[in-house]
């Protein structure tokens, strides 16, 4: 059985794409009877408030019809931003060469947090160099990963 995250991604990807945007990622949090659905959308020309509003209205309409979330929920739509979250192997490949902060679901070699140079991917592992040591982190162990913006 697909997870709620996978069900929502499958339902909403075509909706976002029909608006000319890419569904960069989706986060779903449930706190008792209230949930939050956060969508990150991307467009080659960038994302502004107008695109977020249009996608939000369209997604709300689909959510009202399909009703995939029981109870109340808050819908948030935004761009991934400079500290963009990374979710897929394709994301990690696309942003190789950037500095990243990664938090794991459980400890790997005695630690859960890694901050360093993203080298790319090898199979289902994300390669990151931290203090001259290269780590191969299985993507299924990654709880959260973000680009560290350069200013």
Secondary structure, 3 states (H helix, E strand, C coil): CCCHHHHHHHHHHHHHHHCCCEEEEEEEEEECCEEEEEEEEECCCCCCHHHHHHHHHHHHHHHHHHCCCCCEEEEEEEECCCCCECCCHHHHHHCCCCEEEEEEEEEECCEEEEEEEEEEEECCEEEEEECCEEEEEEHHHEEEEEECCCC
